[in-house]
Amino acid sequence: MNWEDKIVLVTGGTGSYGRKFVRIMLDEYNPKKIIVFSRDELKQHEMRMAGFDYESLRYFIGDVRDVTRLRRAFQDVDVVIHAAALKQVPACEYNPNEAIMTNIMGARNVIEAALDMEVDQVMAISTDKAVNPVNLYGATKLAAEKLFVRSNAYAGGKGTRFSCVRYGNVVGSRGSVVPLFFQQRETGTLTITDERMTRFWLSLEQGVRFTINVFEQMKAEDTGKDSGEIFVPKIPSMRVADLAKAIAPDCRLEVIGIRPGEKLHEILVSEDDARQTVELDDMFVVEPAGASWERTNWKGRGKPLEDGFIYASDTNDRWLSTDEIQELIAPLDRKV
């Protein structure tokens, strides 16, 4: 993909993911134009003041709940990254209608606008919490995944293609436990929900670079019809208790119990997903089941998974050591 010829738009562009994506795009890929679409004028202003003020960069105030505004924003756009979402689990539980309006109806609006304006490629950012969800946030992201995958059938001859990226916890993103642990370190006590708890973990930069990489694989140049995949990176696991000890080795750990809507372990590829998943060196590709649109065959590029395979954070074969955890969180620690 020649990014220099592309007009790129990112929804939720002022969030943690959006800012990192825009920075890497501007510094390394030099797209023809990049558009930040978000509903918060203050955060857009703060981005400008932080140095995000390039000739090729545009700011567009709007909400994914407004399909008319999305259509206007998507005019002449080639590539869309859909990162806008309500993602705080307690907030989604307390405000279920709002979570549904943004995460599900907003996803539908992005799809409708992309089809209407004939956007070439659309990638939605998903989460491990969409797999066998136990909270509303995960359920809304599961629904959004289903919408994006099946919308390839709606595209018909227009050529618009939709895929998803699904990965685990992002170190230091808004709502991450890392800033909380840094704050609690000053008190001498860190609170964890369960000493056995595990999570998939990656840095914000790793998440963005993975997305950029699979963008170049989601649509086969020879047919122009490939897509509907869910791309899952192979990433390490970490025990939350080990994270706490790496941040504050001299502090006491207080176990407070698992909160409502929280899992002990997370899953990125379920046993049911595995039946249509192909394993590559650096990722898993969940192919759309029963796709009615023309697609290339991922099984020719990787190997099918064994029956009963589950990619879970507690049975992962890659674990972060204490040194690796400390290296990952060092840029976020003001004391370093």
C-alpha positions as a Markdown table, in Angstrom:
| # | Residue | x | y | z |
|---|---|---|---|---|
| 1 | Met | 0.0 | 0.0 | 0.0 |
| 2 | Asn | 1.3 | 3.4 | -0.9 |
| 3 | Trp | 0.1 | 5.5 | 2.0 |
| 4 | Glu | 1.4 | 8.7 | 0.4 |
| 5 | Asp | -1.6 | 8.5 | -2.1 |
| 6 | Lys | -4.1 | 7.8 | 0.7 |
| 7 | Ile | -6.5 | 10.1 | 2.6 |
| 8 | Val | -6.8 | 8.5 | 6.0 |
| 9 | Leu | -9.4 | 9.2 | 8.7 |
| 10 | Val | -9.4 | 7.9 | 12.3 |
| 11 | Thr | -12.5 | 8.0 | 14.4 |
| 12 | Gly | -11.8 | 8.7 | 18.1 |
| 13 | Gly | -8.6 | 10.3 | 16.8 |
| 14 | Thr | -7.9 | 12.2 | 20.0 |
| 15 | Gly | -7.9 | 9.1 | 22.2 |
| 16 | Ser | -4.8 | 7.2 | 23.2 |
| 17 | Tyr | -4.8 | 4.9 | 20.1 |
| 18 | Gly | -5.7 | 7.7 | 17.7 |
| 19 | Arg | -2.9 | 10.0 | 18.9 |
| 20 | Lys | -0.3 | 7.3 | 18.5 |
| 21 | Phe | -1.7 | 6.3 | 15.1 |
| 22 | Val | -1.6 | 9.9 | 13.8 |
| 23 | Arg | 2.0 | 10.4 | 15.2 |
| 24 | Ile | 3.3 | 7.3 | 13.4 |
| 25 | Met | 1.5 | 8.1 | 10.2 |
| 26 | Leu | 2.8 | 11.6 | 10.1 |
| 27 | Asp | 6.4 | 10.7 | 11.1 |
| 28 | Glu | 6.8 | 7.6 | 8.9 |
| 29 | Tyr | 4.1 | 7.1 | 6.2 |
| 30 | Asn | 3.3 | 10.7 | 5.1 |
| 31 | Pro | -0.3 | 10.2 | 3.9 |
| 32 | Lys | -1.8 | 12.6 | 1.4 |
| 33 | Lys | -4.1 | 13.7 | 4.2 |
| 34 | Ile | -5.0 | 12.5 | 7.6 |
| 35 | Ile | -8.3 | 13.4 | 9.3 |
| 36 | Val | -8.9 | 13.3 | 13.1 |
| 37 | Phe | -12.6 | 12.7 | 13.7 |
| 38 | Ser | -13.8 | 13.2 | 17.3 |
| 39 | Arg | -16.4 | 14.9 | 19.3 |
| 40 | Asp | -14.2 | 16.8 | 21.8 |
| 41 | Glu | -13.0 | 20.2 | 20.6 |
| 42 | Leu | -10.7 | 20.6 | 23.7 |
| 43 | Lys | -8.8 | 17.4 | 23.0 |
| 44 | Gln | -8.4 | 18.5 | 19.4 |
| 45 | His | -7.0 | 21.8 | 20.6 |
| 46 | Glu | -4.7 | 20.0 | 23.0 |
| 47 | Met | -3.4 | 17.8 | 20.1 |
| 48 | Arg | -2.6 | 20.9 | 18.1 |
| 49 | Met | -0.8 | 22.4 | 21.1 |
| 50 | Ala | 1.2 | 19.1 | 21.5 |
| 51 | Gly | 2.6 | 19.5 | 18.1 |
| 52 | Phe | 0.0 | 17.7 | 16.0 |
| 53 | Asp | -0.2 | 20.7 | 13.6 |
| 54 | Tyr | 0.8 | 19.6 | 10.1 |
| 55 | Glu | -0.3 | 20.8 | 6.7 |
| 56 | Ser | -1.7 | 17.4 | 5.9 |
| 57 | Leu | -3.6 | 17.1 | 9.2 |
| 58 | Arg | -7.2 | 18.0 | 9.5 |
| 59 | Tyr | -9.5 | 18.1 | 12.5 |
| 60 | Phe | -13.2 | 17.2 | 12.1 |
| 61 | Ile | -15.6 | 17.6 | 15.0 |
| 62 | Gly | -18.4 | 15.0 | 15.0 |
| 63 | Asp | -19.9 | 12.0 | 16.7 |
| 64 | Val | -20.1 | 8.5 | 15.3 |
| 65 | Arg | -23.7 | 8.6 | 16.4 |
| 66 | Asp | -24.4 | 11.1 | 13.6 |
| 67 | Val | -24.4 | 9.3 | 10.3 |
| 68 | Thr | -24.9 | 12.5 | 8.3 |
| 69 | Arg | -21.8 | 14.0 | 9.8 |
| 70 | Leu | -19.8 | 10.8 | 9.1 |
| 71 | Arg | -20.8 | 10.9 | 5.4 |
| 72 | Arg | -19.5 | 14.5 | 5.1 |
| 73 | Ala | -16.3 | 13.5 | 6.9 |
| 74 | Phe | -15.8 | 10.4 | 4.7 |
| 75 | Gln | -15.9 | 12.3 | 1.4 |
| 76 | Asp | -12.9 | 11.3 | -0.7 |
| 77 | Val | -11.5 | 9.3 | 2.1 |
| 78 | Asp | -9.6 | 6.0 | 1.2 |
| 79 | Val | -8.9 | 4.4 | 4.6 |
| 80 | Val | -10.9 | 4.6 | 7.9 |
| 81 | Ile | -9.7 | 3.4 | 11.2 |
| 82 | His | -12.6 | 3.1 | 13.6 |
| 83 | Ala | -11.2 | 3.6 | 17.1 |
| 84 | Ala | -14.1 | 5.6 | 18.7 |
| 85 | Ala | -15.8 | 3.8 | 21.6 |
| 86 | Leu | -17.0 | 4.0 | 25.1 |
| 87 | Lys | -14.6 | 1.5 | 26.7 |
| 88 | Gln | -14.7 | 1.9 | 30.5 |
| 89 | Val | -16.4 | -1.2 | 31.8 |
| 90 | Pro | -18.0 | 0.4 | 34.9 |
| 91 | Ala | -19.3 | 3.4 | 32.9 |
| 92 | Cys | -20.8 | 1.1 | 30.2 |
| 93 | Glu | -22.5 | -1.0 | 32.9 |
| 94 | Tyr | -24.0 | 2.2 | 34.5 |
| 95 | Asn | -24.9 | 3.8 | 31.2 |
| 96 | Pro | -25.9 | 0.8 | 29.0 |
| 97 | Asn | -27.9 | 2.9 | 26.5 |
| 98 | Glu | -25.0 | 5.2 | 25.9 |
| 99 | Ala | -22.6 | 2.2 | 25.3 |
| 100 | Ile | -25.0 | 0.7 | 22.8 |
| 101 | Met | -25.5 | 4.0 | 21.0 |
| 102 | Thr | -21.8 | 4.6 | 20.6 |
| 103 | Asn | -20.3 | 1.1 | 20.3 |
| 104 | Ile | -23.0 | -0.6 | 18.2 |
| 105 | Met | -25.1 | 2.1 | 16.5 |
| 106 | Gly | -21.9 | 4.1 | 16.0 |
| 107 | Ala | -20.3 | 1.1 | 14.3 |
| 108 | Arg | -23.3 | 0.7 | 12.1 |
| 109 | Asn | -23.1 | 4.4 | 11.1 |
| 110 | Val | -19.4 | 4.1 | 10.2 |
| 111 | Ile | -20.3 | 1.2 | 8.0 |
| 112 | Glu | -23.2 | 3.0 | 6.3 |
| 113 | Ala | -21.2 | 6.1 | 5.7 |
| 114 | Ala | -18.2 | 4.1 | 4.3 |
| 115 | Leu | -20.5 | 2.3 | 1.9 |
| 116 | Asp | -22.3 | 5.5 | 0.8 |
| 117 | Met | -19.0 | 7.4 | 0.3 |
| 118 | Glu | -17.2 | 4.4 | -1.3 |
| 119 | Val | -14.3 | 4.3 | 1.2 |
| 120 | Asp | -11.8 | 1.7 | 0.1 |
| 121 | Gln | -10.9 | 0.0 | 3.4 |
| 122 | Val | -12.2 | 0.2 | 7.0 |
| 123 | Met | -10.6 | -1.4 | 10.0 |
| 124 | Ala | -12.3 | -1.5 | 13.4 |
| 125 | Ile | -10.3 | -1.8 | 16.6 |
| 126 | Ser | -11.7 | -4.5 | 18.9 |
| 127 | Thr | -10.8 | -6.1 | 22.1 |
| 128 | Asp | -10.3 | -9.5 | 23.8 |
| 129 | Lys | -13.4 | -8.6 | 25.9 |
| 130 | Ala | -15.5 | -9.2 | 22.8 |
| 131 | Val | -14.7 | -13.0 | 23.1 |
| 132 | Asn | -17.3 | -14.8 | 25.4 |
| 133 | Pro | -18.2 | -11.4 | 26.9 |
| 134 | Val | -19.3 | -11.1 | 30.5 |
| 135 | Asn | -19.9 | -7.3 | 30.5 |
| 136 | Leu | -21.8 | -4.9 | 28.4 |
| 137 | Tyr | -18.6 | -3.3 | 26.9 |
| 138 | Gly | -17.5 | -6.7 | 25.6 |
| 139 | Ala | -21.0 | -7.5 | 24.3 |
| 140 | Thr | -21.1 | -4.2 | 22.4 |
| 141 | Lys | -17.7 | -4.9 | 20.9 |
| 142 | Leu | -18.8 | -8.4 | 19.9 |
| 143 | Ala | -21.8 | -6.9 | 18.1 |
| 144 | Ala | -19.6 | -4.3 | 16.4 |
| 145 | Glu | -17.3 | -7.1 | 15.2 |
| 146 | Lys | -20.2 | -9.0 | 13.7 |
| 147 | Leu | -21.4 | -5.8 | 12.0 |
| 148 | Phe | -18.1 | -5.1 | 10.4 |
| 149 | Val | -17.4 | -8.7 | 9.3 |
| 150 | Arg | -20.9 | -9.2 | 7.7 |
| 151 | Ser | -20.9 | -5.8 | 6.1 |
| 152 | Asn | -18.6 | -7.1 | 3.4 |
| 153 | Ala | -21.7 | -8.8 | 1.9 |
| 154 | Tyr | -23.5 | -5.4 | 1.7 |
| 155 | Ala | -20.7 | -3.8 | -0.2 |
| 156 | Gly | -21.6 | -5.7 | -3.4 |
| 157 | Gly | -19.7 | -4.3 | -6.3 |
| 158 | Lys | -18.6 | -1.1 | -4.6 |
| 159 | Gly | -15.4 | -2.6 | -3.4 |
| 160 | Thr | -15.5 | -1.2 | 0.2 |
| 161 | Arg | -14.0 | -3.8 | 2.5 |
| 162 | Phe | -14.2 | -4.2 | 6.3 |
| 163 | Ser | -12.0 | -6.0 | 8.8 |
| 164 | Cys | -11.2 | -6.0 | 12.5 |
| 165 | Val | -8.2 | -6.0 | 14.7 |
| 166 | Arg | -8.6 | -7.7 | 18.1 |
| 167 | Tyr | -6.0 | -7.4 | 20.8 |
| 168 | Gly | -5.6 | -7.3 | 24.6 |
| 169 | Asn | -4.8 | -4.6 | 27.2 |
| 170 | Val | -2.8 | -1.7 | 26.1 |
| 171 | Val | -0.1 | -0.4 | 28.6 |
| 172 | Gly | -0.8 | 3.1 | 29.8 |
| 173 | Ser | -4.0 | 3.7 | 27.7 |
| 174 | Arg | -6.8 | 5.7 | 29.4 |
| 175 | Gly | -8.4 | 3.5 | 32.0 |
| 176 | Ser | -5.3 | 1.2 | 32.2 |
| 177 | Val | -4.4 | -0.2 | 35.7 |
| 178 | Val | -0.8 | 1.1 | 35.2 |
| 179 | Pro | -1.5 | 4.8 | 36.1 |
| 180 | Leu | -3.6 | 3.6 | 39.1 |
| 181 | Phe | -0.7 | 1.5 | 40.4 |
| 182 | Phe | 1.7 | 4.5 | 40.0 |
| 183 | Gln | -0.7 | 6.6 | 42.0 |
| 184 | Gln | -1.2 | 3.9 | 44.7 |
| 185 | Arg | 2.5 | 3.4 | 45.0 |
| 186 | Glu | 2.7 | 6.7 | 47.0 |
| 187 | Thr | 0.5 | 5.2 | 49.6 |
| 188 | Gly | 2.5 | 2.0 | 50.1 |
| 189 | Thr | -0.4 | -0.3 | 49.2 |
| 190 | Leu | -1.5 | -1.5 | 45.7 |
| 191 | Thr | -4.9 | -3.0 | 45.3 |
| 192 | Ile | -5.4 | -6.0 | 43.0 |
| 193 | Thr | -8.6 | -8.0 | 42.4 |
| 194 | Asp | -7.1 | -11.5 | 42.3 |
| 195 | Glu | -3.5 | -12.7 | 42.5 |
| 196 | Arg | -4.3 | -15.3 | 39.8 |
| 197 | Met | -5.5 | -12.8 | 37.3 |
| 198 | Thr | -3.8 | -12.7 | 33.9 |
| 199 | Arg | -4.1 | -10.4 | 30.9 |
| 200 | Phe | -2.7 | -10.2 | 27.3 |
| 201 | Trp | -0.5 | -7.1 | 27.2 |
| 202 | Leu | 1.0 | -4.9 | 24.5 |
| 203 | Ser | 2.2 | -1.3 | 24.1 |
| 204 | Leu | 0.2 | 1.3 | 22.3 |
| 205 | Glu | 2.9 | 1.5 | 19.6 |
| 206 | Gln | 2.7 | -2.3 | 19.0 |
| 207 | Gly | -1.0 | -2.1 | 18.6 |
| 208 | Val | -0.8 | 0.7 | 16.1 |
| 209 | Arg | 2.0 | -0.9 | 14.1 |
| 210 | Phe | 0.1 | -4.2 | 14.0 |
| 211 | Thr | -2.9 | -2.4 | 12.6 |
| 212 | Ile | -0.9 | -0.7 | 9.9 |
| 213 | Asn | 0.7 | -4.0 | 8.9 |
| 214 | Val | -2.6 | -5.9 | 8.6 |
| 215 | Phe | -4.2 | -3.0 | 6.6 |
| 216 | Glu | -1.8 | -4.0 | 3.9 |
| 217 | Gln | -3.0 | -7.6 | 4.0 |
| 218 | Met | -6.7 | -7.2 | 4.5 |
| 219 | Lys | -7.4 | -6.7 | 0.8 |
| 220 | Ala | -5.9 | -8.9 | -1.9 |
| 221 | Glu | -4.6 | -6.8 | -4.7 |
| 222 | Asp | -5.3 | -9.6 | -7.3 |
| 223 | Thr | -9.1 | -9.9 | -6.5 |
| 224 | Gly | -10.0 | -6.8 | -4.7 |
| 225 | Lys | -12.5 | -8.9 | -2.7 |
| 226 | Asp | -10.6 | -10.1 | 0.3 |
| 227 | Ser | -11.8 | -9.1 | 3.8 |
| 228 | Gly | -14.0 | -9.7 | 6.8 |
| 229 | Glu | -11.1 | -11.2 | 8.8 |
| 230 | Ile | -10.4 | -10.5 | 12.4 |
| 231 | Phe | -6.7 | -10.1 | 12.9 |
| 232 | Val | -5.3 | -11.2 | 16.3 |
| 233 | Pro | -1.6 | -10.5 | 17.1 |
| 234 | Lys | 0.5 | -13.0 | 19.0 |
| 235 | Ile | 1.3 | -11.1 | 22.2 |
| 236 | Pro | 2.6 | -12.1 | 25.7 |
| 237 | Ser | 0.6 | -12.5 | 28.9 |
| 238 | Met | 1.3 | -11.0 | 32.2 |
| 239 | Arg | 0.0 | -11.7 | 35.7 |
| 240 | Val | -1.5 | -8.5 | 37.2 |
| 241 | Ala | 0.2 | -9.3 | 40.5 |
| 242 | Asp | 3.6 | -9.4 | 38.7 |
| 243 | Leu | 2.8 | -6.0 | 37.1 |
| 244 | Ala | 2.1 | -4.6 | 40.6 |
| 245 | Lys | 5.3 | -6.0 | 42.0 |
| 246 | Ala | 7.3 | -4.6 | 39.0 |
| 247 | Ile | 5.9 | -1.1 | 39.6 |
| 248 | Ala | 6.2 | -1.1 | 43.4 |
| 249 | Pro | 8.3 | -4.0 | 44.6 |
| 250 | Asp | 8.3 | -2.7 | 48.2 |
| 251 | Cys | 4.6 | -2.1 | 48.5 |
| 252 | Arg | 2.0 | -4.3 | 50.1 |
| 253 | Leu | -0.6 | -5.9 | 47.8 |
| 254 | Glu | -4.2 | -5.9 | 49.0 |
| 255 | Val | -6.6 | -8.3 | 47.3 |
| 256 | Ile | -10.0 | -6.7 | 46.9 |
| 257 | Gly | -11.9 | -9.4 | 44.8 |
| 258 | Ile | -13.0 | -9.5 | 41.2 |
| 259 | Arg | -15.3 | -6.7 | 40.2 |
| 260 | Pro | -18.6 | -7.1 | 38.4 |
| 261 | Gly | -18.1 | -7.7 | 34.7 |
| 262 | Glu | -14.5 | -8.7 | 35.2 |
| 263 | Lys | -12.8 | -12.0 | 34.1 |
| 264 | Leu | -10.0 | -13.9 | 35.8 |
| 265 | His | -8.4 | -14.6 | 32.4 |
| 266 | Glu | -9.0 | -13.2 | 28.9 |
| 267 | Ile | -9.4 | -15.0 | 25.5 |
| 268 | Leu | -8.3 | -13.7 | 22.1 |
| 269 | Val | -9.3 | -16.8 | 20.0 |
| 270 | Ser | -12.1 | -18.9 | 21.4 |
| 271 | Glu | -12.6 | -22.6 | 20.7 |
| 272 | Asp | -15.4 | -21.7 | 18.4 |
| 273 | Asp | -13.3 | -19.1 | 16.6 |
| 274 | Ala | -10.5 | -21.6 | 16.2 |
| 275 | Arg | -12.5 | -23.7 | 13.7 |
| 276 | Gln | -12.1 | -20.9 | 11.1 |
| 277 | Thr | -8.8 | -19.5 | 12.2 |
| 278 | Val | -5.4 | -19.7 | 10.5 |
| 279 | Glu | -2.2 | -19.4 | 12.3 |
| 280 | Leu | 0.7 | -17.3 | 10.9 |
| 281 | Asp | 4.1 | -16.6 | 12.4 |
| 282 | Asp | 3.1 | -13.4 | 14.1 |
| 283 | Met | -0.7 | -13.6 | 14.3 |
| 284 | Phe | -4.0 | -15.5 | 14.0 |
| 285 | Val | -6.5 | -14.7 | 11.3 |
| 286 | Val | -10.1 | -15.5 | 12.1 |
| 287 | Glu | -11.8 | -16.0 | 8.7 |
| 288 | Pro | -15.5 | -15.0 | 8.3 |
| 289 | Ala | -17.7 | -18.1 | 8.6 |
| 290 | Gly | -19.9 | -18.8 | 5.6 |
| 291 | Ala | -18.8 | -15.7 | 3.7 |
| 292 | Ser | -20.9 | -15.0 | 0.6 |
| 293 | Trp | -18.3 | -12.6 | -0.9 |
| 294 | Glu | -15.3 | -13.5 | -3.0 |
| 295 | Arg | -12.2 | -14.0 | -0.8 |
| 296 | Thr | -8.7 | -15.4 | -1.0 |
| 297 | Asn | -7.8 | -18.4 | 0.9 |
| 298 | Trp | -5.8 | -17.7 | 4.1 |
| 299 | Lys | -5.3 | -21.4 | 4.6 |
| 300 | Gly | -2.8 | -21.2 | 1.8 |
| 301 | Arg | -0.8 | -18.7 | 3.8 |
| 302 | Gly | -0.8 | -20.3 | 7.2 |
| 303 | Lys | -2.0 | -23.4 | 9.0 |
| 304 | Pro | -5.4 | -24.3 | 10.5 |
| 305 | Leu | -5.6 | -24.6 | 14.3 |
| 306 | Glu | -6.1 | -27.9 | 16.0 |
| 307 | Asp | -9.5 | -28.9 | 17.2 |
| 308 | Gly | -10.2 | -27.4 | 20.7 |
| 309 | Phe | -7.5 | -24.7 | 20.4 |
| 310 | Ile | -8.0 | -21.7 | 22.7 |
| 311 | Tyr | -5.7 | -18.7 | 22.8 |
| 312 | Ala | -6.1 | -17.6 | 26.4 |
| 313 | Ser | -4.1 | -15.3 | 28.7 |
| 314 | Asp | -3.5 | -18.1 | 31.3 |
| 315 | Thr | -2.4 | -20.8 | 28.8 |
| 316 | Asn | -0.3 | -18.6 | 26.6 |
| 317 | Asp | 3.2 | -19.8 | 25.8 |
| 318 | Arg | 4.7 | -16.3 | 26.0 |
| 319 | Trp | 5.0 | -14.5 | 29.3 |
| 320 | Leu | 6.6 | -11.2 | 30.2 |
| 321 | Ser | 9.5 | -11.3 | 32.7 |
| 322 | Thr | 9.9 | -8.7 | 35.4 |
| 323 | Asp | 12.6 | -6.9 | 33.4 |
| 324 | Glu | 10.3 | -6.9 | 30.3 |
| 325 | Ile | 7.4 | -5.5 | 32.3 |
| 326 | Gln | 9.6 | -2.7 | 33.8 |
| 327 | Glu | 10.9 | -1.9 | 30.3 |
| 328 | Leu | 7.4 | -1.7 | 29.0 |
| 329 | Ile | 6.2 | 0.7 | 31.7 |
| 330 | Ala | 9.3 | 2.8 | 32.1 |
| 331 | Pro | 8.2 | 5.5 | 29.6 |
| 332 | Leu | 5.0 | 6.0 | 31.7 |
| 333 | Asp | 6.8 | 6.3 | 35.0 |
| 334 | Arg | 7.4 | 9.9 | 36.0 |
| 335 | Lys | 10.0 | 8.7 | 38.6 |
| 336 | Val | 12.2 | 7.1 | 35.9 |
